[in-house]
């Protein structure tokens, strides 16, 4: 009796969009340090009180200290991006996905004219140099990030998207979209993230979800 040949099912290759700041790059360390030094406000202490606005300069605590302009200027400082640390687990998982032939697109709200070279340098330094071939900068004001990322998701027909901005998550969709994974933070935990979206706690959970649906 000839045994039947069992065909192995090959894992599916995905097109994945990944936000940069707060998803791959941790800007919180520098932001917290500079706000504490200049305004005397402990950002982590504010987080412990409950959900906050995504836009730091719109926090009541910042406005009370008349620190709106200072906060906006923080994100114009090149060293904040250059010396930021990676989000735990992000580098390892993204490189794993690269080896599995998933198509990774970095889609960031950073303005290209300010951050392109610094971003490329950071990615190379942190063993993600291969992603520089597929990185898109908004070229728009911060308030227009949702529309830009939504447009890119459609044009690339992405299967998954990793993001932390609730408004952007709600806007993003594509014909092939399976799931949008939202890293949980104080600025999004109380927000509605819409259909096809779910909160995740870290990159280990993100990878587990991707491996499960790809196989």
C-alpha positions as CSV (number, residue, x, y, z in Angstrom):
1,X,0.0,0.0,0.0
2,X,1.5,3.3,-1.1
3,X,1.3,6.0,1.6
4,X,-0.4,9.1,0.5
5,X,1.9,12.1,0.1
6,X,1.0,14.9,2.5
7,X,1.5,18.4,1.0
8,X,2.9,20.9,3.4
9,X,1.0,24.2,3.5
10,X,3.5,27.0,3.1
11,X,3.0,30.0,5.4
12,X,1.4,33.0,3.8
13,X,3.5,36.0,3.0
14,X,2.0,39.3,4.2
15,X,2.3,42.9,3.3
16,X,2.7,44.7,6.6
17,X,2.7,48.4,7.4
18,X,4.5,49.5,10.6
19,X,4.4,52.8,12.3
20,X,7.8,54.0,13.6
21,X,7.5,56.2,16.7
22,X,6.0,54.4,19.8
23,X,5.9,51.2,17.8
24,X,9.5,50.6,16.8
25,X,11.2,53.7,18.3
26,X,10.8,54.8,21.9
27,X,10.7,58.6,22.0
28,X,9.3,58.6,25.5
29,X,12.6,58.7,27.3
30,X,13.8,61.9,25.8
31,X,10.4,63.5,25.8
32,X,9.9,62.7,29.5
33,X,13.4,63.9,30.4
34,X,13.1,67.2,28.5
35,X,9.6,68.0,29.8
36,X,10.7,67.2,33.4
37,X,13.8,69.4,33.1
38,X,12.0,72.4,31.5
39,X,8.5,72.3,32.9
40,X,8.9,70.2,36.0
41,X,6.2,67.9,34.9
42,X,6.5,64.1,35.4
43,X,4.8,62.5,32.4
44,X,4.9,59.1,33.9
45,X,2.9,60.4,36.9
46,X,0.3,61.8,34.5
47,X,0.0,58.4,32.8
48,X,-0.8,56.7,36.1
49,X,-3.8,59.0,36.6
50,X,-5.5,57.5,33.5
51,X,-6.0,58.0,29.7
52,X,-4.5,61.1,28.1
53,X,-4.7,63.0,24.8
54,X,-2.5,61.7,22.0
55,X,-1.2,65.2,21.4
56,X,1.1,66.0,24.3
57,X,0.9,69.8,23.7
58,X,-2.9,69.6,24.3
59,X,-2.6,68.1,27.7
60,X,-4.2,70.4,30.4
61,X,-1.1,69.9,32.5
62,X,1.1,71.3,29.7
63,X,-1.2,74.2,28.9
64,X,-1.3,75.1,32.6
65,X,2.5,75.5,32.5
66,X,2.3,77.3,29.1
67,X,4.5,74.6,27.6
68,X,2.7,74.0,24.3
69,X,5.4,75.6,22.1
70,X,8.2,73.9,24.1
71,X,6.6,70.5,23.6
72,X,6.1,71.1,19.9
73,X,9.8,72.1,19.6
74,X,10.9,68.8,21.2
75,X,9.9,66.9,18.1
76,X,12.0,69.2,15.9
77,X,15.2,68.3,17.7
78,X,17.3,65.8,15.7
79,X,18.9,64.2,18.7
80,X,15.6,63.0,20.1
81,X,15.3,60.7,17.1
82,X,19.0,59.9,16.7
83,X,19.5,58.6,20.3
84,X,16.1,57.1,20.9
85,X,16.0,53.4,22.0
86,X,14.1,50.7,20.2
87,X,10.8,49.4,21.6
88,X,11.6,46.1,23.3
89,X,11.2,43.2,20.9
90,X,10.6,45.2,17.8
91,X,14.0,44.7,16.2
92,X,14.0,41.0,16.7
93,X,10.5,40.5,15.4
94,X,10.9,42.7,12.3
95,X,14.1,40.9,11.4
96,X,12.4,37.6,11.9
97,X,9.6,38.7,9.5
98,X,12.2,39.8,7.0
99,X,13.7,36.4,6.9
100,X,10.2,34.9,6.5
101,X,9.9,37.0,3.3
102,X,7.0,39.2,4.6
103,X,7.0,42.6,2.9
104,X,7.5,45.3,5.5
105,X,6.7,48.9,4.9
106,X,7.7,51.5,7.5
107,X,5.1,54.3,7.2
108,X,5.9,57.2,9.5
109,X,4.4,60.6,10.3
110,X,7.9,62.0,10.5
111,X,8.5,64.8,8.0
112,X,11.0,63.7,5.4
113,X,12.9,67.0,5.3
114,X,13.6,66.8,9.0
115,X,14.1,63.2,9.7
116,X,15.1,61.2,6.6
117,X,18.8,60.9,7.1
118,X,18.5,60.6,10.9
119,X,15.9,57.8,10.5
120,X,18.0,55.9,8.0
121,X,21.0,56.2,10.4
122,X,19.0,54.9,13.3
123,X,17.6,52.0,11.3
124,X,21.1,50.9,10.1
125,X,22.5,51.3,13.7
126,X,19.8,49.1,15.0
127,X,20.1,46.3,12.5
128,X,17.1,47.4,10.4
129,X,19.0,48.8,7.5
130,X,17.1,46.7,5.0
131,X,13.9,48.6,5.8
132,X,15.3,51.8,4.4
133,X,14.3,50.5,0.9
134,X,10.6,50.6,2.0
135,X,10.0,53.6,4.2
136,X,7.4,56.3,3.6
137,X,7.4,59.7,5.2
138,X,4.1,61.7,5.4
139,X,5.2,65.0,4.1
140,X,2.1,66.4,5.8
141,X,1.2,68.1,9.0
142,X,0.8,65.9,12.0
143,X,-3.0,66.3,11.9
144,X,-3.0,64.8,8.4
145,X,-1.2,61.5,9.3
146,X,-4.4,59.4,9.3
147,X,-5.3,60.3,5.7
148,X,-1.8,59.7,4.4
149,X,-1.4,56.3,6.1
150,X,-4.8,55.3,5.0
151,X,-4.0,56.2,1.4
152,X,-0.7,54.2,1.6
153,X,-2.4,51.2,3.1
154,X,-4.8,51.1,0.1
155,X,-2.2,51.7,-2.5
156,X,0.0,48.9,-1.1
157,X,-3.0,46.7,-0.3
158,X,-1.6,45.8,3.1
159,X,-2.7,42.7,5.1
160,X,-1.7,44.1,8.5
161,X,-0.8,47.4,10.1
162,X,0.9,48.1,13.4
163,X,0.1,51.5,14.9
164,X,-0.5,53.4,18.1
165,X,-2.7,56.4,17.0
166,X,-6.4,55.5,17.3
167,X,-7.6,58.0,14.7
168,X,-5.1,56.5,12.2
169,X,-6.2,53.0,13.1
170,X,-9.8,53.8,12.4
171,X,-9.0,55.4,9.1
172,X,-6.7,52.7,7.7
173,X,-8.1,49.9,5.6
174,X,-7.4,48.0,2.3
175,X,-9.1,45.3,0.3
176,X,-6.7,42.7,1.8
177,X,-6.6,44.0,5.4
178,X,-6.8,41.2,8.0
179,X,-6.1,42.9,11.2
180,X,-4.7,46.2,12.6
181,X,-2.6,45.7,15.8
182,X,-2.6,48.6,18.2
183,X,0.1,48.8,20.9
184,X,-1.7,49.8,24.0
185,X,-0.7,53.2,25.6
186,X,-2.3,55.7,27.9
187,X,-3.1,57.9,24.9
188,X,-5.2,55.3,23.0
189,X,-6.5,52.8,25.6
190,X,-9.8,54.8,26.0
191,X,-10.2,55.4,22.3
192,X,-12.3,53.5,19.8
193,X,-10.1,51.7,17.3
194,X,-12.8,50.4,15.0
195,X,-13.2,47.2,13.0
196,X,-10.5,44.8,12.2
197,X,-8.4,46.2,15.0
198,X,-7.3,44.8,18.4
199,X,-5.0,46.0,21.2
200,X,-1.8,44.2,21.9
201,X,0.6,44.6,24.8
202,X,4.0,44.0,23.2
203,X,5.9,42.7,20.1
204,X,5.9,39.2,21.4
205,X,2.1,39.2,21.2
206,X,2.2,40.8,17.8
207,X,4.5,38.1,16.4
208,X,2.4,35.4,17.9
209,X,-0.6,36.7,16.1
210,X,1.3,37.0,12.8
211,X,2.7,33.5,13.0
212,X,-0.8,32.1,13.8
213,X,-2.6,33.7,10.9
214,X,0.3,33.1,8.4
215,X,0.2,29.3,9.0
